[in-house]
């Protein structure tokens, strides 16, 4: 199976992932009032929650940087390309699955900008999941055929 995934699409995905990392603090604060909720936790649990938030932000930024700087290498059909695209695909597919399974039961503020923003962000998450899953498939088939 030969998939032609253009570098520009990988780079657009990378830019989007960096965007999600940069907008993440705003969303936590303005949309979800996250910091006030976290203050209700015990001090250690507050730090754990903040640490996980930073992990998410750091991963999104790092995955974006990898996509922008190493687009060609992400489709090189090497074992490392399989590992990296597999990790990134699993991350974003998991994010999309979580969005679908759990988030609809919660209320997002009714402001129009938040509603539009939620569709935009979900669209980005789906894009990231699709692009990286296609990269993974491309890499797996290419590596298998090269053996």
MODELLER restraints for C-alpha pairs under 7 A, 6 or more apart:
rsr = mdl.restraints
at = mdl.atoms
rsr.add(forms.Gaussian(group=physical.xy_distance, feature=features.Distance(at['CA:1:A'], at['CA:141:A']), mean=6.18, stdev=0.5))
rsr.add(forms.Gaussian(group=physical.xy_distance, feature=features.Distance(at['CA:2:A'], at['CA:138:A']), mean=6.52, stdev=0.5))
rsr.add(forms.Gaussian(group=physical.xy_distance, feature=features.Distance(at['CA:3:A'], at['CA:138:A']), mean=5.77, stdev=0.5))
rsr.add(forms.Gaussian(group=physical.xy_distance, feature=features.Distance(at['CA:7:A'], at['CA:71:A']), mean=5.64, stdev=0.5))
rsr.add(forms.Gaussian(group=physical.xy_distance, feature=features.Distance(at['CA:7:A'], at['CA:72:A']), mean=6.54, stdev=0.5))
rsr.add(forms.Gaussian(group=physical.xy_distance, feature=features.Distance(at['CA:10:A'], at['CA:67:A']), mean=5.90, stdev=0.5))
rsr.add(forms.Gaussian(group=physical.xy_distance, feature=features.Distance(at['CA:10:A'], at['CA:71:A']), mean=6.01, stdev=0.5))
rsr.add(forms.Gaussian(group=physical.xy_distance, feature=features.Distance(at['CA:10:A'], at['CA:131:A']), mean=6.94, stdev=0.5))
rsr.add(forms.Gaussian(group=physical.xy_distance, feature=features.Distance(at['CA:11:A'], at['CA:67:A']), mean=5.65, stdev=0.5))
rsr.add(forms.Gaussian(group=physical.xy_distance, feature=features.Distance(at['CA:11:A'], at['CA:68:A']), mean=4.68, stdev=0.5))
rsr.add(forms.Gaussian(group=physical.xy_distance, feature=features.Distance(at['CA:11:A'], at['CA:71:A']), mean=6.60, stdev=0.5))
rsr.add(forms.Gaussian(group=physical.xy_distance, feature=features.Distance(at['CA:13:A'], at['CA:64:A']), mean=7.00, stdev=0.5))
rsr.add(forms.Gaussian(group=physical.xy_distance, feature=features.Distance(at['CA:13:A'], at['CA:128:A']), mean=5.90, stdev=0.5))
rsr.add(forms.Gaussian(group=physical.xy_distance, feature=features.Distance(at['CA:14:A'], at['CA:63:A']), mean=6.79, stdev=0.5))
rsr.add(forms.Gaussian(group=physical.xy_distance, feature=features.Distance(at['CA:14:A'], at['CA:64:A']), mean=3.66, stdev=0.5))
rsr.add(forms.Gaussian(group=physical.xy_distance, feature=features.Distance(at['CA:14:A'], at['CA:65:A']), mean=6.22, stdev=0.5))
rsr.add(forms.Gaussian(group=physical.xy_distance, feature=features.Distance(at['CA:14:A'], at['CA:67:A']), mean=4.80, stdev=0.5))
rsr.add(forms.Gaussian(group=physical.xy_distance, feature=features.Distance(at['CA:14:A'], at['CA:68:A']), mean=5.33, stdev=0.5))
rsr.add(forms.Gaussian(group=physical.xy_distance, feature=features.Distance(at['CA:15:A'], at['CA:64:A']), mean=5.92, stdev=0.5))
rsr.add(forms.Gaussian(group=physical.xy_distance, feature=features.Distance(at['CA:16:A'], at['CA:124:A']), mean=6.72, stdev=0.5))
rsr.add(forms.Gaussian(group=physical.xy_distance, feature=features.Distance(at['CA:17:A'], at['CA:60:A']), mean=5.25, stdev=0.5))
rsr.add(forms.Gaussian(group=physical.xy_distance, feature=features.Distance(at['CA:17:A'], at['CA:61:A']), mean=6.06, stdev=0.5))
rsr.add(forms.Gaussian(group=physical.xy_distance, feature=features.Distance(at['CA:17:A'], at['CA:63:A']), mean=6.78, stdev=0.5))
rsr.add(forms.Gaussian(group=physical.xy_distance, feature=features.Distance(at['CA:17:A'], at['CA:64:A']), mean=4.76, stdev=0.5))
rsr.add(forms.Gaussian(group=physical.xy_distance, feature=features.Distance(at['CA:18:A'], at['CA:60:A']), mean=6.11, stdev=0.5))
rsr.add(forms.Gaussian(group=physical.xy_distance, feature=features.Distance(at['CA:18:A'], at['CA:61:A']), mean=4.55, stdev=0.5))
rsr.add(forms.Gaussian(group=physical.xy_distance, feature=features.Distance(at['CA:18:A'], at['CA:64:A']), mean=5.12, stdev=0.5))
rsr.add(forms.Gaussian(group=physical.xy_distance, feature=features.Distance(at['CA:20:A'], at['CA:60:A']), mean=6.71, stdev=0.5))
rsr.add(forms.Gaussian(group=physical.xy_distance, feature=features.Distance(at['CA:21:A'], at['CA:57:A']), mean=4.67, stdev=0.5))
rsr.add(forms.Gaussian(group=physical.xy_distance, feature=features.Distance(at['CA:21:A'], at['CA:58:A']), mean=6.97, stdev=0.5))
rsr.add(forms.Gaussian(group=physical.xy_distance, feature=features.Distance(at['CA:21:A'], at['CA:60:A']), mean=5.40, stdev=0.5))
rsr.add(forms.Gaussian(group=physical.xy_distance, feature=features.Distance(at['CA:21:A'], at['CA:61:A']), mean=5.35, stdev=0.5))
rsr.add(forms.Gaussian(group=physical.xy_distance, feature=features.Distance(at['CA:24:A'], at['CA:57:A']), mean=6.77, stdev=0.5))
rsr.add(forms.Gaussian(group=physical.xy_distance, feature=features.Distance(at['CA:28:A'], at['CA:34:A']), mean=5.16, stdev=0.5))
rsr.add(forms.Gaussian(group=physical.xy_distance, feature=features.Distance(at['CA:29:A'], at['CA:35:A']), mean=6.35, stdev=0.5))
rsr.add(forms.Gaussian(group=physical.xy_distance, feature=features.Distance(at['CA:31:A'], at['CA:109:A']), mean=6.61, stdev=0.5))
rsr.add(forms.Gaussian(group=physical.xy_distance, feature=features.Distance(at['CA:38:A'], at['CA:46:A']), mean=5.66, stdev=0.5))
rsr.add(forms.Gaussian(group=physical.xy_distance, feature=features.Distance(at['CA:39:A'], at['CA:46:A']), mean=6.66, stdev=0.5))
rsr.add(forms.Gaussian(group=physical.xy_distance, feature=features.Distance(at['CA:73:A'], at['CA:81:A']), mean=6.76, stdev=0.5))
rsr.add(forms.Gaussian(group=physical.xy_distance, feature=features.Distance(at['CA:74:A'], at['CA:81:A']), mean=5.18, stdev=0.5))
rsr.add(forms.Gaussian(group=physical.xy_distance, feature=features.Distance(at['CA:74:A'], at['CA:85:A']), mean=6.73, stdev=0.5))
rsr.add(forms.Gaussian(group=physical.xy_distance, feature=features.Distance(at['CA:75:A'], at['CA:81:A']), mean=6.44, stdev=0.5))
rsr.add(forms.Gaussian(group=physical.xy_distance, feature=features.Distance(at['CA:75:A'], at['CA:135:A']), mean=6.02, stdev=0.5))
rsr.add(forms.Gaussian(group=physical.xy_distance, feature=features.Distance(at['CA:75:A'], at['CA:139:A']), mean=6.02, stdev=0.5))
rsr.add(forms.Gaussian(group=physical.xy_distance, feature=features.Distance(at['CA:76:A'], at['CA:139:A']), mean=6.75, stdev=0.5))
rsr.add(forms.Gaussian(group=physical.xy_distance, feature=features.Distance(at['CA:77:A'], at['CA:139:A']), mean=3.99, stdev=0.5))
rsr.add(forms.Gaussian(group=physical.xy_distance, feature=features.Distance(at['CA:77:A'], at['CA:140:A']), mean=6.63, stdev=0.5))
rsr.add(forms.Gaussian(group=physical.xy_distance, feature=features.Distance(at['CA:77:A'], at['CA:142:A']), mean=5.39, stdev=0.5))
rsr.add(forms.Gaussian(group=physical.xy_distance, feature=features.Distance(at['CA:77:A'], at['CA:143:A']), mean=5.10, stdev=0.5))
rsr.add(forms.Gaussian(group=physical.xy_distance, feature=features.Distance(at['CA:78:A'], at['CA:139:A']), mean=6.82, stdev=0.5))
rsr.add(forms.Gaussian(group=physical.xy_distance, feature=features.Distance(at['CA:78:A'], at['CA:143:A']), mean=6.15, stdev=0.5))
rsr.add(forms.Gaussian(group=physical.xy_distance, feature=features.Distance(at['CA:81:A'], at['CA:139:A']), mean=6.69, stdev=0.5))
rsr.add(forms.Gaussian(group=physical.xy_distance, feature=features.Distance(at['CA:82:A'], at['CA:136:A']), mean=5.76, stdev=0.5))
rsr.add(forms.Gaussian(group=physical.xy_distance, feature=features.Distance(at['CA:82:A'], at['CA:139:A']), mean=5.61, stdev=0.5))
rsr.add(forms.Gaussian(group=physical.xy_distance, feature=features.Distance(at['CA:82:A'], at['CA:140:A']), mean=6.29, stdev=0.5))
rsr.add(forms.Gaussian(group=physical.xy_distance, feature=features.Distance(at['CA:85:A'], at['CA:132:A']), mean=5.74, stdev=0.5))
rsr.add(forms.Gaussian(group=physical.xy_distance, feature=features.Distance(at['CA:85:A'], at['CA:135:A']), mean=6.27, stdev=0.5))
rsr.add(forms.Gaussian(group=physical.xy_distance, feature=features.Distance(at['CA:85:A'], at['CA:136:A']), mean=5.21, stdev=0.5))
rsr.add(forms.Gaussian(group=physical.xy_distance, feature=features.Distance(at['CA:86:A'], at['CA:136:A']), mean=5.64, stdev=0.5))
rsr.add(forms.Gaussian(group=physical.xy_distance, feature=features.Distance(at['CA:88:A'], at['CA:132:A']), mean=6.39, stdev=0.5))
rsr.add(forms.Gaussian(group=physical.xy_distance, feature=features.Distance(at['CA:89:A'], at['CA:129:A']), mean=5.48, stdev=0.5))
rsr.add(forms.Gaussian(group=physical.xy_distance, feature=features.Distance(at['CA:89:A'], at['CA:132:A']), mean=4.75, stdev=0.5))
rsr.add(forms.Gaussian(group=physical.xy_distance, feature=features.Distance(at['CA:89:A'], at['CA:133:A']), mean=5.11, stdev=0.5))
rsr.add(forms.Gaussian(group=physical.xy_distance, feature=features.Distance(at['CA:92:A'], at['CA:125:A']), mean=6.40, stdev=0.5))
rsr.add(forms.Gaussian(group=physical.xy_distance, feature=features.Distance(at['CA:92:A'], at['CA:128:A']), mean=6.23, stdev=0.5))
rsr.add(forms.Gaussian(group=physical.xy_distance, feature=features.Distance(at['CA:92:A'], at['CA:129:A']), mean=4.77, stdev=0.5))
rsr.add(forms.Gaussian(group=physical.xy_distance, feature=features.Distance(at['CA:93:A'], at['CA:129:A']), mean=5.08, stdev=0.5))
rsr.add(forms.Gaussian(group=physical.xy_distance, feature=features.Distance(at['CA:96:A'], at['CA:125:A']), mean=6.25, stdev=0.5))
rsr.add(forms.Gaussian(group=physical.xy_distance, feature=features.Distance(at['CA:96:A'], at['CA:126:A']), mean=6.41, stdev=0.5))
